[in-house]
Amino acid sequence: MKELYGEQCLSRCTIFRWCQRFEAGRVNIKDLPRPGQAHVVTNNATISAVDELIRQNRRITTREIAVKLSISKGTVHHIIHKKLVMAKFVHSGCPSICQRSRRRREWAFA
């Protein structure tokens, strides 16, 4: 076979493995489904569901959205920041308030 096909020829091991699979009942050469979570492509329905959940509760976390819609946190993050073009909004007075409360806690434990 190597004389006929050259470097593009399959190895003997691969040929024997394929023969065993077809003898066992396999009918095509496509890959079989593998275990694990399937790759989910974002579509308009998923994007609108994420948008609706955020509009219902603006304090919802990406983890909660991921659990409710059965998608990954990374997909939720991608939808929020790239598709819906949303970002967190922090009030300018918040850092000073947070800093004061942290100081009080430090003083209480000191």
All heavy atoms as an XYZ file, in Angstrom:
893
protein
N       0.832     -1.190      0.000
C       0.000      0.000      0.000
C       0.876      1.253      0.000
O       0.501      2.236     -0.611
C      -0.931     -0.004      1.210
C      -1.930     -1.125      1.201
S      -3.681     -0.798      1.295
C      -3.976      0.739      1.937
N       2.006      1.205      0.721
C       2.860      2.387      0.763
C       3.438      2.695     -0.606
O       3.685      3.847     -0.919
C       3.965      2.202      1.794
C       3.463      2.355      3.203
C       4.563      2.745      4.126
C       3.958      3.002      5.478
N       4.855      3.630      6.373
N       3.650      1.648     -1.408
C       4.165      1.888     -2.755
C       3.138      2.637     -3.588
O       3.480      3.506     -4.393
C       4.518      0.555     -3.436
C       5.653     -0.179     -2.784
C       5.822     -1.581     -3.350
O       5.120     -1.917     -4.324
O       6.642     -2.322     -2.797
N       1.886      2.339     -3.382
C       0.819      2.944     -4.170
C       0.460      4.346     -3.674
O       0.337      5.277     -4.453
C      -0.421      2.052     -4.156
C      -1.599      2.503     -4.997
C      -1.216      2.535     -6.470
C      -2.772      1.563     -4.787
N       0.299      4.507     -2.315
C      -0.158      5.771     -1.750
C       0.958      6.636     -1.168
O       0.741      7.798     -0.864
C      -1.221      5.525     -0.674
C      -2.499      4.958     -1.249
C      -2.834      3.626     -1.079
C      -3.357      5.772     -1.980
C      -4.002      3.105     -1.626
C      -4.530      5.261     -2.522
C      -4.836      3.926     -2.340
O      -5.991      3.418     -2.883
N       2.117      6.087     -0.934
C       3.241      6.864     -0.417
C       3.047      7.269      1.036
O       2.572      6.489      1.860
N       3.362      8.534      1.344
C       3.305      9.033      2.721
C       1.875      9.195      3.238
O       1.650      9.250      4.432
C       4.040     10.378      2.819
C       5.538     10.278      2.618
C       6.211      9.480      3.722
O       5.835      9.645      4.902
O       7.098      8.686      3.388
N       0.897      9.280      2.360
C      -0.487      9.470      2.773
C      -1.168      8.163      3.160
O      -2.330      8.163      3.533
C      -1.271     10.147      1.656
C      -0.781     11.540      1.372
C      -1.537     12.197      0.233
O      -2.365     11.566     -0.405
N      -1.243     13.452     -0.021
N      -0.454      7.077      3.104
C      -1.016      5.768      3.429
C      -1.244      5.639      4.941
O      -0.446      6.116      5.744
C      -0.060      4.675      2.949
S      -0.650      3.016      3.291
N      -2.341      5.011      5.327
C      -2.626      4.765      6.736
C      -1.727      3.648      7.266
O      -1.340      2.748      6.515
C      -4.086      4.366      6.923
C      -5.127      5.412      6.541
C      -6.517      4.804      6.594
C      -5.043      6.601      7.458
N      -1.451      3.688      8.540
C      -0.635      2.633      9.135
C      -1.445      1.345      9.251
O      -2.682      1.357      9.228
C      -0.152      3.070     10.522
O      -1.251      3.156     11.402
N      -0.753      0.233      9.399
C      -1.422     -1.067      9.520
C      -2.312     -1.098     10.763
O      -3.405     -1.656     10.739
C      -0.387     -2.183      9.596
C       0.280     -2.448      8.275
C       1.198     -3.625      8.386
N       0.350     -4.824      8.373
C       0.789     -6.041      8.602
N       2.047     -6.253      8.868
N      -0.025     -7.065      8.562
N      -1.824     -0.501     11.841
C      -2.609     -0.487     13.091
C      -3.955      0.209     12.883
O      -4.993     -0.266     13.354
C      -1.834      0.214     14.194
S      -0.361     -0.655     14.714
N      -3.933      1.333     12.188
C      -5.172      2.077     11.945
C      -6.128      1.264     11.084
O      -7.338      1.210     11.360
C      -4.860      3.424     11.261
O      -3.947      4.151     12.066
C      -6.119      4.239     11.049
N      -5.608      0.624     10.071
C      -6.449     -0.191      9.190
C      -7.076     -1.337      9.971
O      -8.277     -1.603      9.851
C      -5.636     -0.712      7.992
C      -5.225      0.476      7.109
C      -6.429     -1.729      7.195
C      -4.225      0.140      6.049
N      -6.283     -2.034     10.805
C      -6.820     -3.137     11.598
C      -7.878     -2.646     12.593
O      -8.896     -3.301     12.806
C      -5.708     -3.874     12.330
C      -4.884     -4.756     11.434
C      -3.506     -4.649     11.417
C      -5.485     -5.691     10.599
C      -2.738     -5.454     10.587
C      -4.735     -6.503      9.775
C      -3.359     -6.396      9.754
N      -7.650     -1.481     13.185
C      -8.614     -0.916     14.136
C      -9.938     -0.607     13.430
O     -11.010     -0.900     13.955
C      -8.025      0.357     14.761
C      -8.578      0.664     16.105
C      -7.888      1.815     16.831
N      -6.474      1.923     16.548
C      -5.855      3.065     16.155
N      -6.531      4.169     16.048
N      -4.570      3.087     15.921
N      -9.870     -0.014     12.243
C     -11.080      0.284     11.479
C     -11.807     -1.004     11.103
O     -13.036     -1.073     11.177
C     -10.728      1.068     10.221
C     -10.491      2.531     10.450
C     -10.255      3.153     11.647
C     -10.446      3.542      9.461
N     -10.057      4.499     11.465
C     -10.176      4.768     10.112
C     -10.593      3.552      8.084
C     -10.071      5.968      9.443
C     -10.483      4.762      7.415
C     -10.223      5.961      8.086
N     -11.058     -2.007     10.684
C     -11.677     -3.296     10.316
C     -12.418     -3.899     11.508
O     -13.536     -4.408     11.366
C     -10.619     -4.281      9.804
S      -9.999     -3.848      8.169
N     -11.807     -3.845     12.694
C     -12.459     -4.377     13.900
C     -13.752     -3.624     14.190
O     -14.767     -4.221     14.556
C     -11.517     -4.275     15.099
C     -10.393     -5.276     15.072
C      -9.433     -5.051     16.238
O      -9.450     -4.007     16.883
N      -8.589     -6.043     16.490
N     -13.723     -2.307     14.046
C     -14.924     -1.506     14.326
C     -16.047     -1.828     13.348
O     -17.204     -1.929     13.734
C     -14.582     -0.018     14.274
C     -13.735      0.426     15.441
C     -13.375      1.875     15.348
N     -12.480      2.246     16.436
C     -11.794      3.372     16.475
N     -11.884      4.240     15.492
N     -11.007      3.625     17.494
N     -15.725     -1.974     12.071
C     -16.765     -2.288     11.087
C     -17.285     -3.704     11.254
O     -18.464     -3.971     11.053
C     -16.252     -2.042      9.668
C     -16.261     -0.582      9.289
C     -15.089      0.142      9.248
C     -17.451      0.063      8.998
C     -15.100      1.486      8.914
C     -17.466      1.410      8.653
C     -16.290      2.130      8.619
N     -16.431     -4.624     11.656
C     -16.885     -5.991     11.924
C     -17.796     -6.038     13.141
O     -18.681     -6.876     13.240
C     -15.690     -6.927     12.125
C     -14.957     -7.250     10.839
C     -13.680     -8.035     11.075
O     -13.330     -8.285     12.259
O     -13.018     -8.376     10.088
N     -17.592     -5.099     14.083
C     -18.412     -5.052     15.287
C     -19.770     -4.386     15.038
O     -20.597     -4.309     15.951
C     -17.662     -4.308     16.399
N     -19.991     -3.872     13.811
C     -21.302     -3.315     13.502
C     -21.323     -1.846     13.166
O     -22.388     -1.280     12.918
N     -20.196     -1.197     13.160
C     -20.163      0.225     12.803
C     -20.472      0.376     11.317
O     -20.004     -0.396     10.494
C     -18.784      0.783     13.130
C     -18.698      2.257     13.023
C     -17.925      2.836     14.166
N     -17.847      4.262     14.025
C     -16.875      4.988     14.485
N     -15.899      4.408     15.132
N     -16.885      6.270     14.340
N     -21.259      1.390     10.957
C     -21.680      1.524      9.563
C     -21.126      2.773      8.873
O     -21.260      2.917      7.662
C     -23.218      1.518      9.439
C     -23.775      0.159      9.804
C     -23.836      2.600     10.294
N     -20.537      3.725      9.631
C     -19.965      4.902      8.976
C     -18.669      5.310      9.667
O     -18.323      4.784     10.720
C     -20.961      6.069      8.950
C     -21.359      6.522     10.326
O     -20.682      6.247     11.298
N     -22.475      7.220     10.407
N     -17.969      6.277      9.103
C     -16.673      6.679      9.649
C     -16.759      7.932     10.508
O     -15.755      8.408     11.017
C     -15.638      6.888      8.523
C     -16.118      7.962      7.552
C     -15.353      5.590      7.805
C     -15.068      8.383      6.546
N     -17.967      8.478     10.693
C     -18.123      9.670     11.531
C     -17.817      9.331     12.983
O     -18.033      8.212     13.435
C     -19.547     10.212     11.428
C     -19.858     10.822     10.094
C     -21.252     11.409     10.106
C     -21.580     12.011      8.763
N     -22.928     12.556      8.733
N     -17.331     10.336     13.723
C     -17.045     10.140     15.137
C     -18.332      9.887     15.913
O     -19.367     10.506     15.645
C     -16.343     11.364     15.719
C     -14.910     11.507     15.232
O     -14.328     10.479     14.844
O     -14.392     12.631     15.253
N     -18.251      9.028     16.895
C     -19.386      8.765     17.776
C     -19.491      9.887     18.796
O     -18.493     10.547     19.113
C     -19.201      7.423     18.484
C     -19.204      6.191     17.578
C     -18.860      4.951     18.392
C     -20.553      6.027     16.910
N     -20.674     10.131     19.344
C     -20.798     11.163     20.376
C     -19.949     10.810     21.593
O     -19.850      9.654     21.980
C     -22.282     11.168     20.721
C     -22.914     10.065     19.975
C     -21.923      9.498     19.028
N     -19.335     11.823     22.167
C     -18.465     11.621     23.321
C     -19.173     12.095     24.584
O     -20.042     12.963     24.524
C     -17.169     12.391     23.123
C     -16.393     11.837     21.951
C     -15.062     12.494     21.829
N     -14.354     11.895     20.711
C     -13.452     12.503     20.001
N     -13.126     13.743     20.283
N     -12.858     11.895     19.009
N     -18.771     11.540     25.739
C     -19.413     11.978     26.982
C     -19.009     13.407     27.327
O     -17.996     13.915     26.854
C     -18.873     10.986     28.018
C     -17.592     10.494     27.446
C     -17.770     10.519     25.961
N     -19.817     14.040     28.131
C     -19.537     15.403     28.552
C     -20.588     16.348     28.021
O     -21.464     15.987     27.250
N     -20.477     17.585     28.444
C     -21.454     18.582     28.044
C     -21.223     18.976     26.592
O     -20.101     19.221     26.170
C     -21.338     19.809     28.941
C     -22.407     20.829     28.686
C     -22.378     21.945     29.702
O     -21.478     22.012     30.516
N     -23.356     22.818     29.650
N     -22.272     19.046     25.834
C     -22.179     19.408     24.425
C     -21.889     20.897     24.293
O     -22.280     21.710     25.134
C     -23.476     19.071     23.718
N     -21.204     21.240     23.226
C     -20.893     22.634     22.941
C     -22.169     23.344     22.493
O     -22.838     22.895     21.567
C     -19.832     22.715     21.855
C     -19.466     24.114     21.489
N     -18.737     24.923     22.317
C     -19.758     24.853     20.396
C     -18.578     26.095     21.744
N     -19.186     26.083     20.570
N     -22.513     24.423     23.168
C     -23.738     25.150     22.855
C     -23.359     26.456     22.164
O     -22.568     27.238     22.682
C     -24.549     25.456     24.135
C     -25.770     26.282     23.812
C     -24.922     24.175     24.821
N     -23.889     26.672     21.006
C     -23.656     27.908     20.280
C     -24.737     28.895     20.697
O     -25.904     28.543     20.785
C     -23.714     27.661     18.758
C     -23.504     28.942     17.987
C     -22.706     26.615     18.364
N     -24.339     30.132     20.931
C     -25.322     31.130     21.343
C     -26.237     31.442     20.168
O     -25.803     31.626     19.045
C     -24.635     32.423     21.817
O     -23.788     32.905     20.779
C     -23.830     32.189     23.057
N     -27.507     31.473     20.453
C     -28.501     31.812     19.434
C     -29.405     32.915     19.978
O     -29.279     33.330     21.128
C     -29.306     30.578     19.005
C     -29.944     29.878     20.177
O     -30.188     30.481     21.207
N     -30.216     28.598     20.024
N     -30.297     33.395     19.159
C     -31.162     34.512     19.557
C     -32.046     34.172     20.749
O     -32.316     35.025     21.592
C     -32.018     34.956     18.370
C     -31.181     35.623     17.300
O     -30.118     36.146     17.587
N     -31.667     35.595     16.068
N     -32.493     32.920     20.838
C     -33.349     32.521     21.963
C     -32.575     32.587     23.282
O     -33.093     33.079     24.293
C     -33.878     31.109     21.733
N     -31.330     32.123     23.279
C     -30.510     32.161     24.493
C     -30.188     33.599     24.875
O     -30.257     33.971     26.049
C     -29.203     31.379     24.277
O     -29.518     30.081     23.783
C     -28.418     31.252     25.562
N     -29.848     34.402     23.892
C     -29.526     35.807     24.161
C     -30.723     36.531     24.750
O     -30.602     37.265     25.739
C     -29.030     36.501     22.872
C     -27.697     35.908     22.433
C     -28.889     38.006     23.072
C     -27.252     36.322     21.049
N     -31.907     36.321     24.193
C     -33.106     36.998     24.711
C     -33.474     36.473     26.102
O     -33.959     37.224     26.947
C     -34.280     36.853     23.758
O     -34.606     35.497     23.582
N     -33.207     35.170     26.378
C     -33.495     34.627     27.707
C     -32.578     35.252     28.749
O     -33.022     35.604     29.853
C     -33.332     33.109     27.700
N     -31.297     35.421     28.421
C     -30.358     36.071     29.345
C     -30.781     37.518     29.583
O     -30.812     37.996     30.724
C     -28.912     36.003     28.797
C     -27.972     36.872     29.611
C     -28.406     34.570     28.777
N     -31.128     38.214     28.519
C     -31.567     39.611     28.631
C     -32.803     39.728     29.515
O     -32.885     40.604     30.382
C     -31.851     40.168     27.237
C     -32.113     41.659     27.251
O     -31.469     42.370     28.028
O     -32.981     42.102     26.462
N     -33.755     38.818     29.338
C     -34.985     38.840     30.133
C     -34.699     38.598     31.614
O     -35.255     39.279     32.488
C     -35.969     37.800     29.600
C     -37.314     37.815     30.286
C     -38.075     39.112     30.073
O     -37.906     39.741     29.020
O     -38.833     39.484     30.994
N     -33.814     37.629     31.911
C     -33.469     37.355     33.311
C     -32.802     38.555     33.965
O     -33.071     38.871     35.131
C     -32.558     36.129     33.406
C     -33.221     34.776     33.179
C     -32.178     33.678     33.100
C     -34.210     34.486     34.293
N     -31.931     39.237     33.230
C     -31.253     40.417     33.784
C     -32.246     41.540     34.006
O     -32.188     42.242     35.018
C     -30.102     40.857     32.857
C     -29.003     39.805     32.871
C     -29.546     42.207     33.278
C     -27.921     40.019     31.843
N     -33.180     41.720     33.089
C     -34.175     42.799     33.248
C     -35.149     42.507     34.393
O     -35.630     43.433     35.048
C     -34.931     43.027     31.948
C     -34.044     43.629     30.876
C     -34.794     43.957     29.607
N     -33.890     44.304     28.531
C     -33.271     45.469     28.398
N     -33.456     46.411     29.298
N     -32.476     45.703     27.381
N     -35.415     41.231     34.667
C     -36.282     40.872     35.790
C     -35.581     41.106     37.129
O     -36.200     41.540     38.091
C     -36.694     39.407     35.692
C     -37.697     39.127     34.620
C     -37.978     37.641     34.492
O     -37.430     36.824     35.227
N     -38.829     37.289     33.544
N     -34.297     40.788     37.196
C     -33.542     40.934     38.435
C     -32.142     41.401     38.079
O     -31.301     40.626     37.655
C     -33.473     39.597     39.186
C     -32.646     39.669     40.444
O     -32.263     40.755     40.873
N     -32.359     38.523     41.015
N     -31.872     42.683     38.264
C     -30.584     43.217     37.838
C     -29.431     42.775     38.741
O     -28.283     42.970     38.420
C     -30.638     44.739     37.742
C     -30.834     45.430     39.057
C     -31.007     46.923     38.845
N     -31.091     47.605     40.108
C     -30.068     48.160     40.728
N     -28.887     48.133     40.169
N     -30.222     48.748     41.893
N     -29.734     42.168     39.873
C     -28.679     41.675     40.777
C     -28.398     40.186     40.598
O     -27.665     39.605     41.389
C     -29.070     41.952     42.221
C     -29.074     43.423     42.532
C     -29.497     43.665     43.965
N     -29.199     45.027     44.316
C     -28.405     45.375     45.304
N     -27.858     44.454     46.058
N     -28.167     46.633     45.558
N     -28.952     39.582     39.579
C     -28.739     38.156     39.342
C     -27.278     37.936     38.928
O     -26.676     38.777     38.253
C     -29.722     37.631     38.271
C     -29.733     36.109     38.261
C     -29.392     38.191     36.902
C     -30.872     35.509     37.449
N     -26.710     36.820     39.364
C     -25.314     36.526     39.048
C     -25.213     35.685     37.775
O     -26.187     35.052     37.360
C     -24.638     35.759     40.199
O     -25.284     34.490     40.351
C     -24.722     36.542     41.503
N     -24.013     35.680     37.211
C     -23.803     34.857     36.011
C     -23.984     33.387     36.335
O     -24.466     32.626     35.507
C     -22.407     35.087     35.408
O     -21.414     34.847     36.399
C     -22.267     36.488     34.865
N     -23.620     32.987     37.544
C     -23.798     31.592     37.948
C     -25.276     31.214     37.993
O     -25.673     30.150     37.527
C     -23.148     31.349     39.303
C     -23.301     29.907     39.788
C     -22.590     29.676     41.082
N     -21.158     29.753     40.827
C     -20.249     30.003     41.749
N     -20.611     30.199     42.993
N     -18.973     30.051     41.444
N     -26.112     32.091     38.549
C     -27.551     31.818     38.615
C     -28.154     31.735     37.212
O     -28.994     30.882     36.945
C     -28.251     32.900     39.438
C     -27.922     32.847     40.915
C     -28.428     34.059     41.670
O     -28.725     35.098     41.026
O     -28.520     33.992     42.901
N     -27.728     32.633     36.319
C     -28.224     32.597     34.940
C     -27.806     31.293     34.271
O     -28.607     30.641     33.595
C     -27.703     33.806     34.142
C     -28.278     35.109     34.703
C     -28.051     33.672     32.663
C     -27.663     36.362     34.127
N     -26.549     30.907     34.474
C     -26.034     29.677     33.863
C     -26.814     28.451     34.328
O     -27.149     27.574     33.534
C     -24.552     29.526     34.183
N     -27.140     28.406     35.613
C     -27.890     27.266     36.147
C     -29.316     27.246     35.590
O     -29.818     26.193     35.182
C     -27.899     27.309     37.699
C     -28.887     26.330     38.271
C     -26.499     27.034     38.239
N     -29.964     28.413     35.547
C     -31.345     28.472     35.067
C     -31.463     28.093     33.589
O     -32.427     27.463     33.181
C     -31.936     29.870     35.286
C     -32.287     30.147     36.720
C     -32.944     31.482     36.877
C     -33.267     31.711     38.349
N     -34.019     32.934     38.585
N     -30.460     28.485     32.778
C     -30.538     28.235     31.342
C     -29.729     27.013     30.903
O     -29.706     26.693     29.714
C     -30.063     29.475     30.578
C     -30.856     30.751     30.809
C     -30.263     31.905     30.010
C     -32.314     30.543     30.428
N     -29.046     26.380     31.841
C     -28.213     25.200     31.553
C     -27.142     25.495     30.510
O     -26.952     24.745     29.553
C     -29.074     24.021     31.096
O     -29.976     23.664     32.097
N     -26.452     26.614     30.703
C     -25.315     26.959     29.857
C     -24.146     27.303     30.763
O     -24.316     27.459     31.972
C     -25.643     28.133     28.903
C     -26.102     29.375     29.675
C     -26.684     27.732     27.878
C     -26.365     30.584     28.794
N     -22.959     27.427     30.205
C     -21.774     27.687     31.025
C     -21.721     29.159     31.442
O     -22.326     30.033     30.807
C     -20.508     27.327     30.254
O     -20.298     28.243     29.207
N     -20.952     29.411     32.514
C     -20.777     30.790     32.976
C     -20.043     31.615     31.923
O     -20.303     32.799     31.753
C     -20.013     30.821     34.292
C     -20.790     30.279     35.460
C     -20.044     30.489     36.766
C     -18.761     29.682     36.758
N     -18.012     29.769     38.005
N     -19.121     30.977     31.214
C     -18.395     31.665     30.154
C     -19.308     32.116     29.027
O     -19.153     33.214     28.479
N     -20.278     31.271     28.687
C     -21.250     31.634     27.651
C     -22.106     32.798     28.121
O     -22.381     33.726     27.354
C     -22.132     30.425     27.296
O     -21.299     29.352     26.863
C     -23.135     30.767     26.215
N     -22.515     32.770     29.382
C     -23.312     33.874     29.942
C     -22.505     35.169     29.890
O     -22.996     36.215     29.459
C     -23.756     33.568     31.385
C     -24.431     34.777     32.011
C     -24.678     32.366     31.425
N     -21.246     35.086     30.296
C     -20.364     36.263     30.281
C     -20.222     36.798     28.856
O     -20.305     38.008     28.619
C     -19.001     35.890     30.863
C     -18.083     37.055     30.993
N     -17.238     37.444     29.978
C     -17.876     37.925     32.010
C     -16.547     38.496     30.367
N     -16.914     38.803     31.588
N     -20.028     35.910     27.900
C     -19.891     36.314     26.497
C     -21.160     37.003     26.002
O     -21.087     38.047     25.339
C     -19.582     35.085     25.636
C     -19.533     35.376     24.174
N     -18.468     36.007     23.576
C     -20.437     35.141     23.192
C     -18.713     36.146     22.291
N     -19.900     35.620     22.035
N     -22.304     36.451     26.337
C     -23.581     37.044     25.902
C     -23.759     38.431     26.506
O     -24.120     39.389     25.806
C     -24.772     36.127     26.265
C     -24.741     34.868     25.391
C     -26.100     36.857     26.103
C     -25.742     33.808     25.799
N     -23.482     38.555     27.811
C     -23.699     39.836     28.496
C     -22.776     40.916     27.938
O     -23.208     42.023     27.636
C     -23.503     39.686     30.017
C     -24.634     38.840     30.598
C     -23.448     41.050     30.694
C     -24.408     38.447     32.043
N     -21.495     40.600     27.796
C     -20.530     41.633     27.441
C     -20.372     41.844     25.938
O     -20.135     42.977     25.503
C     -19.175     41.319     28.070
C     -19.215     41.414     29.556
N     -19.199     42.616     30.223
C     -19.291     40.464     30.511
C     -19.265     42.402     31.528
N     -19.320     41.093     31.727
N     -20.501     40.791     25.136
C     -20.275     40.925     23.692
C     -21.567     41.084     22.893
O     -21.615     41.862     21.954
C     -19.506     39.709     23.155
C     -18.174     39.481     23.815
C     -17.191     40.558     23.461
C     -15.842     40.240     24.101
N     -14.924     41.328     24.026
N     -22.597     40.344     23.250
C     -23.839     40.383     22.479
C     -24.782     41.484     22.968
O     -25.357     42.214     22.179
C     -24.563     39.031     22.537
C     -23.749     37.886     22.016
C     -23.557     37.969     20.532
C     -22.819     36.747     20.023
N     -22.557     36.811     18.602
N     -24.968     41.587     24.290
C     -25.873     42.593     24.846
C     -25.164     43.908     25.156
O     -25.814     44.904     25.465
C     -26.541     42.048     26.120
C     -27.425     40.818     25.924
C     -27.915     40.301     27.277
C     -28.586     41.119     25.010
N     -23.857     43.903     25.124
C     -23.011     45.067     25.394
C     -23.427     45.734     26.704
O     -23.717     46.912     26.765
C     -23.032     46.073     24.219
C     -21.925     47.107     24.373
C     -22.889     45.363     22.885
N     -23.457     44.932     27.764
C     -23.767     45.442     29.097
C     -22.494     45.419     29.932
O     -21.587     44.637     29.683
C     -24.817     44.568     29.780
C     -26.167     44.631     29.176
S     -27.307     43.624     30.148
C     -28.821     43.938     29.301
N     -22.447     46.296     30.920
C     -21.315     46.335     31.835
C     -21.836     46.715     33.215
O     -22.938     47.246     33.348
C     -20.277     47.340     31.366
N     -21.041     46.442     34.232
C     -21.438     46.822     35.586
C     -21.356     48.331     35.724
O     -20.490     48.983     35.162
C     -20.495     46.184     36.607
C     -20.646     44.709     36.737
C     -19.686     44.193     37.785
C     -19.781     42.698     37.896
N     -18.799     42.181     38.866
N     -22.280     48.871     36.497
C     -22.273     50.297     36.785
C     -22.108     50.471     38.282
O     -22.916     49.979     39.060
C     -23.577     50.959     36.328
C     -23.652     52.418     36.664
C     -22.937     53.339     35.931
C     -24.418     52.857     37.722
C     -22.986     54.682     36.236
C     -24.478     54.191     38.048
C     -23.760     55.111     37.300
N     -21.039     51.135     38.671
C     -20.773     51.360     40.089
C     -20.938     52.848     40.351
O     -20.342     53.687     39.683
C     -19.336     50.914     40.471
C     -19.051     51.194     41.924
C     -19.161     49.452     40.150
N     -21.774     53.171     41.335
C     -21.995     54.560     41.706
C     -20.702     55.128     42.247
O     -19.964     54.474     42.971
C     -23.116     54.636     42.752
C     -23.533     56.033     43.042
N     -22.938     56.789     44.008
C     -24.487     56.823     42.466
C     -23.504     57.981     44.039
N     -24.453     58.015     43.106
N     -20.409     56.368     41.920
C     -19.130     56.965     42.317
C     -19.001     57.100     43.835
O     -17.895     57.173     44.350
C     -18.962     58.329     41.655
O     -20.010     59.191     42.067
N     -20.096     57.117     44.571
C     -20.018     57.239     46.023
C     -19.734     55.928     46.727
O     -19.410     55.905     47.906
N     -19.854     54.830     46.027
C     -19.713     53.522     46.643
C     -18.322     53.250     47.220
O     -18.212     52.767     48.331
C     -20.084     52.415     45.653
S     -19.998     50.774     46.370
N     -17.229     53.558     46.515
C     -15.920     53.229     47.079
C     -15.656     53.875     48.434
O     -15.133     53.240     49.333
C     -14.937     53.739     46.025
C     -15.701     53.679     44.758
C     -17.118     54.011     45.149
N     -16.082     55.133     48.611
C     -15.845     55.781     49.901
C     -16.707     55.151     50.990
O     -16.263     54.986     52.126
C     -16.108     57.287     49.805
O     -17.466     57.511     49.461
N     -17.937     54.769     50.652
C     -18.807     54.124     51.634
C     -18.223     52.772     52.028
O     -18.142     52.436     53.204
C     -20.236     53.959     51.068
C     -20.884     55.321     50.874
C     -21.084     53.068     51.970
C     -22.169     55.262     50.075
N     -17.798     52.009     51.027
C     -17.215     50.696     51.306
C     -15.947     50.824     52.121
O     -15.686     50.023     53.012
C     -16.921     49.946     50.010
S     -18.408     49.565     49.062
N     -15.154     51.848     51.808
C     -13.897     52.044     52.526
C     -14.174     52.388     53.996
O     -13.524     51.878     54.894
C     -13.116     53.173     51.857
C     -11.630     53.071     52.042
C     -10.909     54.081     51.180
O     -11.456     55.133     50.844
N      -9.684     53.782     50.818
N     -15.182     53.241     54.240
C     -15.521     53.598     55.615
C     -15.996     52.388     56.404
O     -15.605     52.191     57.544
C     -16.591     54.684     55.632
C     -16.020     56.061     55.469
C     -17.079     57.115     55.671
N     -17.258     57.731     54.362
C     -18.411     58.054     53.832
N     -19.527     57.836     54.463
N     -18.485     58.621     52.650
N     -16.840     51.551     55.788
C     -17.333     50.382     56.516
C     -16.201     49.391     56.776
O     -16.175     48.743     57.811
C     -18.459     49.710     55.734
O     -17.969     49.165     54.539
N     -15.239     49.302     55.863
C     -14.108     48.411     56.079
C     -13.249     48.935     57.231
O     -12.783     48.190     58.072
C     -13.279     48.278     54.798
C     -12.228     47.198     54.922
C     -11.466     46.965     53.640
N     -10.667     48.131     53.326
C     -10.569     48.692     52.118
N     -11.226     48.197     51.115
N      -9.819     49.750     51.925
N     -13.069     50.260     57.299
C     -12.300     50.837     58.399
C     -12.966     50.559     59.744
O     -12.318     50.230     60.713
C     -12.164     52.351     58.205
C     -11.069     52.725     57.276
C     -10.786     54.218     57.383
N     -10.388     54.689     56.089
C     -10.908     55.729     55.453
N     -11.859     56.450     56.026
N     -10.487     56.090     54.272
N     -14.318     50.681     59.762
C     -15.042     50.410     61.006
C     -14.831     48.971     61.442
O     -14.643     48.696     62.618
C     -16.534     50.680     60.816
C     -16.877     52.126     60.850
C     -18.372     52.341     60.931
N     -18.679     53.583     60.281
C     -19.528     53.750     59.285
N     -20.192     52.718     58.821
N     -19.722     54.916     58.742
N     -14.869     48.050     60.477
C     -14.652     46.635     60.816
C     -13.237     46.428     61.335
O     -13.018     45.698     62.282
C     -14.893     45.748     59.590
C     -16.354     45.418     59.414
C     -16.550     44.420     58.313
N     -16.728     45.184     57.080
C     -16.186     44.919     55.915
N     -15.431     43.878     55.763
N     -16.401     45.670     54.866
N     -12.267     47.106     60.729
C     -10.885     46.966     61.187
C     -10.732     47.546     62.593
O     -10.051     46.986     63.433
C      -9.932     47.661     60.212
C      -9.810     46.941     58.890
C      -9.027     47.742     57.856
O      -8.613     48.877     58.165
O      -8.844     47.236     56.760
N     -11.403     48.672     62.820
C     -11.321     49.274     64.148
C     -11.973     48.394     65.192
O     -11.523     48.294     66.319
C     -11.981     50.652     64.169
C     -11.247     51.688     63.374
C      -9.939     51.664     63.012
C     -11.788     52.879     62.839
N      -9.622     52.765     62.282
C     -10.749     53.543     62.165
C     -13.043     53.467     62.860
C     -10.914     54.759     61.529
C     -13.218     54.671     62.233
C     -12.156     55.309     61.567
N     -13.058     47.742     64.803
C     -13.771     46.897     65.755
C     -12.931     45.692     66.161
O     -12.997     45.250     67.301
C     -15.086     46.433     65.154
N     -12.124     45.168     65.251
C     -11.315     43.997     65.566
C      -9.950     44.348     66.127
O      -9.266     43.489     66.650
C     -11.129     43.125     64.310
C     -12.409     42.483     63.861
C     -13.003     42.841     62.676
C     -13.037     41.536     64.652
C     -14.187     42.262     62.266
C     -14.217     40.947     64.250
C     -14.800     41.311     63.052
N      -9.546     45.609     66.018
C      -8.204     45.998     66.461
C      -8.121     46.150     67.954
O      -9.023     46.186     68.680
C      -7.801     47.303     65.792
